[in-house]
Amino acid sequence: MTDIERVGVVGCGLMGAGIAEVFARSGLDVRVAETTGESLEYGRTRLTNSLDRAARRGKITEAERDAALGRLTFTTDLGEFADRDLTVEAVVENERVKTEIFRVLDQVVTRQDAILASNTSSIPLVRLAVATSRPGQVVGIHFFNPAPVQRLVELIPALTTTEETVKRAEALVSTVLGKHAIHAKDRAGFVVNALLIPYLLSAVRMYESGVAGREDIDDGMELGCAHPMGPLKLADLIGLDTVVSIADSLFDEYREPQYAAPPLLRRMVDAGRTGRKSGDGFYSY
């Protein structure tokens, strides 16, 4: 067991809702925050629908669904996170936005050894840590989409993170959540995205240059390499704007051409074609 019983999740979009569901299904008291009442209601509906689907498919019982819903509370006021033992930030991949959230959490969370975590997939953790007065308690806990299904979690300590914080985070992830934790240094992309994003960008370049069509590219990797999903479908699932954000962080860190987002990808994002969440990307949904 761990000493973490009360969890906060900042953001109730695709990832935030999934992370909140994971905590609630694991028996923890979960408080979820969004910026507006409208966003909060949308996130609450997303969470409820996900738990309902899990119950219909037999992944959880109806009693477990009801219990998980009973552990969830919602707010638009980060001041209500004062009693949280752990807070996970899961908002847009924007360093300025994330840094401001960490500054606020540092002021409102009363437990001095409370863990302040980020679900960032690309922003250096140390930049978030030094925005607080407790950089030793800031760590990356990176879930993968969809969080209730994917077993992997990346744990990323900043240069400032204490060993005790990492141990507590790993105990929570492994023992309470039942996830598989891997460790990575605080470098852009960590483990998974440092390997995945160049692969996705290569597929976009292949499609952009006309070497092969989208279905042929995806079928090639699904049927030829036993990948469960082709790279263009996967990019749509991740979100093309997120792919560009991670690619930009990787390029800023390493300055290598393989990390540069192709022009087509940027144009699609500019047009609002961000994949499944917008209904249109390399495929229509």
N, C-alpha and C positions, 0 to 999 in steps of 0.2 A: 504493500500500500504506500501511498504518498501523503504528504501534508497538504495537498491541493484538493480542495473541495468546492470552492466557489470560483467560477471561471467567467471572464468577460470576453466577448467577441465584438470588435469594432468593425462594422460593415456587414451587411446582410444580402450581398449580391450572390452570384453563383458560388464563389468560394466561401464567403463568410457564412452563408446559410448551411453549406455542407459541413463546415467545421463545427458550427454550433450544434448541428444534428449529431455529429460524432460524439461530442462531449455529453450531450443530453442522453443519448442512448447508452452511454457508459456510466450513468448514475450520478453525474455531477450537476450542481446547481449552475445554470447558465443564464447570463444576462447579455442581451444582444442590443447593440446601439446602431442607429442610423441617423443621418443628418436631418431628415424631414419625416413628418408623420406619414406622408404618402409612400416614401421609400420603405419605411418601417412596415407598413401594412403589406406592401408588395413582398417584402422579405418574409414576413410572417406566413403569408399565403404560400410562398415557395417552400418554406420549411414544412408546413402542414401537409401540403400535397406530396412532398417527398416521403414523409412518414406514412401517409396513407398508402402510397404505392408499395412501400416496403412491407406493410401489413398485408395488402392484397396478394403480393407475390410470395408470402410465407417466409420472408426474411426475418420478420419479427412478429410477435403475437399482437392482437388488438390491445391486450393489457399493457404490453411493453410500449406500444405506440402512445397510449394514453398517459403512461407514466413519464415518457420522454417529453410529451407536450406539457405536462405538469411541472417539469423542471425548468421550463423556458419562461423568461420574462423579457420584456422589450421596453426600450427607452430611447429618447432622443437627447438625453442629458448624460454626458460622460461623468458628471459629478456623482451619479449613482453607481459608479464603479469603485467607490472608496473602499469597499470591503472585499474586493476580489483578491484571491491568492495568485491568480494568473490571468493576464489579459493578452489576447492574441489580436493583433491588428491585421485586418484583411481587406484593405481598401484598394483603390486604384494604384497602379504602379507609377506613382509620382512621388519623388523624393521630398518635395516641399510639403505636400499634403501629409505624408507619413511622419515627417519630422515634427510638424505641428501637433499631430495626435500624440506623439510620444512626450512632447513638452507638457501637454495637458494631463496625460495620464500620470506623469511624474508628480504633478502638483496635487492630484486628487486621490491617488491610491495611498492608503494610510499604512498598510503593512510594508515595512521597510525592506523586507527580503522577498516581497512579491515579485514574480517573474513578469517582465514586460517582453512579449515576443512579437515577432513580425512574420507574416506568411509571405514576405517578399520573395520573388523568384530571381531578382537581379540586383537590387540596390544594396550597396555595402552596409552590413550591419553596424559597423563602427560609427558610421555617420548618424545613425539613429541613436546609438548608445550614448554618444557624447552630447546629445541634445537633452539628456537627463542628468540628474544628480546621483544616479545609481547605475552607472554603466556596467557594473559587475553583474547586474540582474537582467541585462538585455541579451536576448539570444534569438536566433532564427529557428522557427519551427515551421518548416515548409511542407504543407500538405499538397496532394495531387488531386486533380479533378477526374471523377467525382469523389470527394473526400470520404463519404460513407462507404464507398466500394474499394477504392485504392488502398492497399495495405502499406505502401511506402510513405515514410516521413523523413525528410532531411533535417538534421540538427546542425546548425551552423553557429558556432561561437564567434563573437567579435574578438579582437585583440584584448578587449577589456573584460570579457565575460569570465566569471570565476568558474573554477572546476566544479564547485558545489552546485551552481546554477545548471550546468550541463547535466550533472548526475540527476538532479531533481526532474529536469525536463525529460530525460531519457526514461526514468522510472515511470513517469506519467504516460508517456507515449507507448512504452512497451507493456507495462503491467496493467494500467487502467484502460487504455484505449485498445490494446491488443494489436498495435501496428508494429511494423518492422522499421526500426530506426537505422539510418546510416549517417555517418559523420562526414562533414566537409569543411574545408577551410573557408574563410570569408573572402572568396574570390567570385567574380561575376559568373553567374550560371551554376555555381556550386558543382555538383556531380552530374545530375540528370540533364539539365538544360545546356550545360557546356558541351555535352555530347549530342543532345537532341536538336538544338537550334541550327547548327550548321547543316545537319541532314535535311531539316525542313526547308531551309533557304536554298539548298541545292536542288530540291524538288521543284521549288517555285521557279528557279532559274531555268530548269529543264523545260517546264511548261511555258515560261515566258519566251524562250527562244524557239519554241515550236518543235523541239526534238521528239516530244510525245504528247498525246492528249492526257487530260486529267485522269480519266478512267484507266488508261493504260499505265500511267505512272503508279496509281494506287494499287491496281491489280498486280502489277509487277512485284511490289513489296509485300502485298498480302499473300499472293499465291506462290511467289518465287522465294520469299525469305521468311514466310510464316509469321509475318507481322499481323497482329489482330486488326490493325487499321492502317490504311495507306497514309503517306505524309501530308497530302493536301486535305484529306478528310480530318486528319489529326490537327492540322493547323486551324481549320475551321472550328473544331471543338475547343481548342485552347483559346481561340480568339485572335484574329489577325493583328489587332492593335496590341495585344499582349506579346505576340511573337515579335513585332517590331520593337517594342520597349525592351525586351530581353536582348534582342540582337544589338540594339544601340548600346546597352550596358556592356555587352561582351566586346563590341568594337572599341568602345571608349577605354576598356581595360587593356585589351591586347593589341589593338591596331592591326589586325590581320584581315585580309580581304574576305575570308570565308565567313566572317561574322557580319558583313555589310548587308543590310536588307536590300533586296532587289527593288528597282523602281516600281515594278508592277505591284508589289506588296504595299508599298507606301501609297500608291494611287488608290488602291482598293480601300485602304483605311481612310484616306482623305474623303472618299466617296461614301463613307459610312457602311461599307460592305465588310463587316468585321467577323463574319462567320455565323455560326449557329445562333448566337445571341441576338444578331440583327436580322436573321432570317435569310441572309444572302452572303456568300463568300465565294470560294471556288465552286461550291454547289449551292443550290437553293433549298431552303428548309421550310 
